């Protein structure tokens, strides 16, 4: 059996982690098994499932607790465990650290993958940006496979050296998100929203996800049609701030904070309008899921055009007045909901297609 080491900040619920788990659940684990090297010791949402599927989770101290401590832990891990792996797969939003690739090469690990999942830094930290630029120049000395979730994510990591880059689609289980009238009715009956216009969003509560703008758009829409509710699914550092902001606007009775959910594929069936005004993105998994569920979507122009897989997506400028977003949405609240799962699959975004390619790389 081949063991592949996935390197990621944590295995809590997020776009990168959900992508990895989509692959892990569906890959032939009698041939390929995953282990995980993470830098957050807190229990994460996927930890128990990983262990049940046969994976190991190893922890190293994050760089914020000391660069030397982090470096020593990485060196020790690869010296002791490196021989167990034929491949490592580092998932990242920036190139602030490529030490895992450096130590993997030193230990003779044959396949060393770097995978870009974003197109900008999540924070304006100048030191991080400097490290990203430096590591961008020397990355090709240590990695030998270069993945990205979109064209913008490829440029962010690899610049003009795109001839070696493989775009790996953020594949999902399209059958799970397939639109169904019966599921929609059950969800809307369960939560007593039969006659409501339901706005929805899935994402970590971070500045980049722009949830404050979503709330502002929703409030502008309420001035047009008060018979609406907003569902916000996810958690994160800015969750309390957004809750406070909703309370300040006196619309707490109109907004539901769902937290982290494992049943987003069902909640999406009950939603009418999906709002996604990110400041930047690589290729958001939530957008692929929402399109599969047949939703009408209003998204930021800053998202890669490769994420637009159906004609149900309208891209708008996030610097427009929220009233314009609200008016655009109001024009489209009534539409024919269809099953788009076959379209998403035909464009290579079913996880089975993603797995076929990754298996070839891992098994080389």
N, C-alpha and C positions, 0 to 999 in steps of 0.2 A: 504493500500500500504506500502511495505517495502522500507525504505530509507537506502542506503548504502553510507558511507562517504569514498571517495577515497582521499588518502593523497599523494601528488606528488609535486615536486618543482614548476612546472608551467604547464599549458596546452598548451604550444607551440609545434610546430611539432618536434617530436623526436620518437625514437623507443618505449619507454614506453608509451608516450602519444598517439601514433597512435594505439598501442595495446588496451589501455583503450577505445578509441573512436570506434574501431572496435566492441568491446563488447557492448558499450553503444548504438550505432546506431541500433544494431540487437537484443538486449535483449527485452523482453516483458515489456515495460515501464508502462503498466497498472498494473503490479504486483510489479515491482522493479524499483525504481528511484535512480539516482546517484546524489550526491552532491560532491563538491571538496574543499579541504583545501589546499591552495597553499601558497608559501612564496615569490613569485615575484608579485609585484603589477602592473607591466607593462602589457598592453593589450597583450594577447596571441592569437595565431592563431585560437584555438578552442573555445574561450570564447563565441562568438556569437552563434555558433552552440549549445553549451551546454545549453545556456539560452533558445533557441528555442525548445530544446528537453525537457525542464522542470527542468533542473538542476540549483542548486545554486552554486556560487563560493565565498568562504570565504578566506580572506587574513590574514596571520599572518606575522610579521616582521621576516626576515631571521636571523639566528644566527650571521651572520657577522655584523649585526647592533646592536648586544648586546645579549649575552646569557640570561641575566636576563629578558630583554624585550621579547625575544622569549618565554621563559618559562612562564612568566606571561600571555602572550597572549594565549598560549595553554591552560593553566589552566582555564582562563576565558571562552574560547570557549567551552571547554568540560563541564564546569559547567552550562553554559547557553544553549548549543545546544545538549549536549550529549544524553539527553533523547529522541531526535528525531531519533536516529539510533539504529538499531538492530545489525549492523555490521560496522566495519571499515576495510579498505583494504589499508595498507601502502605499496607503491611502492618505491623501493630504489635500489641504486647501491652499497651502503655500509651501515654499521650499526653505522655510526657516531652519530646518534640520534635515540633513540627509545622512546622519551618522549610521542609522540601521543599514543603509546600502553599503557604506564604507566598510563596516564590520562584517557584513555578509560576504563581500568580495574577498576580504582578508581571510575568511574561513573557508573559501572555496565553494560557496553556494552558487550553483550554476546559473539559475534563472533569478534575475533581480529586477523586479517590476516597480516602477514609480507610476502612480495613478493620480492625475489631476482632477479634482472634483469641484473646482471653483474658478473664477476668473478675476479675483482680486483679494486683497487682504481683508479679513473681518474687522481688523482694528487699524487705526492710523499710526501705529507704532513705527517710528522711523528706523529703529534698530532692526525690527523684523523685516522691514522692506529692504534694508541694506543686505541682510543675510539672504533674503530671497534672491536678490540680484547676483550676489557672489556665488551662491550654490547653483544658480541657473547656468553659470559659465562652466562649472566643473561637474555638473550632473552626469554628463555623458562618459565620464571616466569610471563611474561606479554602477550605474544602472545599465541594463542591456535590453530592456523592454520599456517602451514609453507609451503610456495610456492616457487618455483624456475622455471626459464625458461629453465634450462638445468642442467645436472649433475655437471658441473663445477661451475655453479652459486649456486647450493645447497651446495657444499663443502665450498665455499667462505663464506657463511652465517652460515651454520649449522655444519660444521666439520663432524665428524663421526656419528652424530646423524641423520642419513638419514632415519631411519625407519619411522619417522613421516612426512617426506617431500613429498609433491605432486609436480610432474613436470607438470606445466601448459603450454601447447603448445601456442606459440604466433600465435594464429589463425588469419587468414585473410579471406576476402570475395574472395574465389578462383574464383568465376564467373567473378569478376571484372578484375582480372589479366590474365584471360584465353587468350592464344595466338590466334590472328586472323590475317590472311593475309591482309584482307581489311583495318584493323586499321593500320597495319604496313605500307602499301602502302600510306595511307593518311598522316601519320606522316612524312614519308620520302619525300613525295612530298611537303608537307607544308614547311618543313625546308630545302629543296633542298639538300638532302643528299642521293639521289637515288643510286649513285655509290660509296659512301664512306663506309669505315669500321668505325663503330661508337663504341668507348669505352664509357662505362657509369659507374657511381657510384652515390649512394644515401647515404648521411650521414651528420651529423653535422660536421662543420669544427672545429675539436678538434684534439689535438695531437694523441689521441688514435685511431682515424680513419685513420691516416697515409696518408693523401692526397698528401703530398709532394712526397712520394714514388710512388703514382699513376702517378703523373706528370713525374717522372723520368722514370718509366716503359714506359709510353706513348712516351716520347722523344726517348727512345731506340728503340721502335717499328717504329718510323718515319724513323729511319736509315735503316730499312728493307723495309718499305712500307710507302711512304709519303702520300698516299691517305687515310688518316685517320683523324678523329676528336675525341675530348674528351668532353663528357657532364658530368659536375659535378653539382649535384642537392643537394641543402641544403644551410644552412647558419651557422654562428657561429663565435666564437672569432678569429679563425685563417683565416677567409675568405680573409681579406685584405693581409695577409702575402702570401697566396697561389697565389693570383692574381699578387702580385709583383714578385713572383718567376717565374710564367709563363711569365711575361713580360721580366724578365732578360734572360730567355732562348730564347726569341724572337719567341715564338710560340703562341702568343695571338690570332692570326688569326685561330688557330687550336683548341682552347679551348673555350667552352661555359659554363659560370657560370649561371645556371638557377635560383638560389635562392631557396626559399621555394615554392614548388608547391603542388597543390591539385590533379593534374592529372598525378601523377607518373605512374599509371597503363597504361596510354596511351604512355607516353614517353618511357617506357620500351619496348614497341612493336617496336619502331624504332631503338633501340640499338642492336648491334651485340655481343659485348663482355662486360661482367660485371666484374669489378675489385674491389676486397674487401680485402685489405691487413691490416686489423686492428691489432693493437698491442695486444689487447685482446678484448673479447666480451663475453656476456652471450649467448643468442641465437638471432642473429640479424634478425629483422623483414624484413629488406630490402633484405636479402638473401633468405628468404622464398618467398617473392614477385617475385624476379628475377627468381627463379626456376619455379614458377607457370607460368611465362611468357615464359618459354621454352628457356631461355638464356644459353649460354655457359659461365661458371663462373670460375674465377681464384681467389682463396681466401687464406687467411692466415692460416697456420697450427695451429695458436693459438686459433682458433674458435672451439667451441664444435662440436664434430662429430655428435651430434644429430641434427645439423643444415643441415646436408647433406642428402637431401631427394630424389635426383635424381642422375643419372649417368653423369650429365652435369657439375659437380663441380670438379675442380682439385685444390688440396690444396698444396701450396708451402711455402717454408721458406722465411719470409720477410727479412732475412739477406743475401739472395743470391744476387749476382749482378743483377741489373735490366735487363741487357742484356739477362739473362737466362729466366726471365719471358717473355720478349718480344719474344724470340725465341719459347717458348712453346705456346704462344698465336698465333703466326704466323702459327703454325702447325694446328690450329683449327679454323681459321677464316671462313672457308667454312664448314658448317654442316647443317643437315636437322633440321629445326625448327619445333617443335611439340607442341601440347597442352598437358601440364603436370598437368592441374588443378585437374583432377580426381585422379592422383597419390598423390598429396599433400593432397587432402581431405581424401583419404583412409588411410593416415598416421596420421590422427587426427589433421591436421593443418587448417581445415576450421573452421571459427569462430563459426559456429553453434554447433560444438562439444565442443568447449571451453565453450560456454554459458551454455550448458546443465549441465556441471559439476559445474560451478560457481553458477547457480541458486539453485542447491541442497544445497550448502554451505550457501548461503545468506538466504535461507528460513528455515534453521534448527531452 
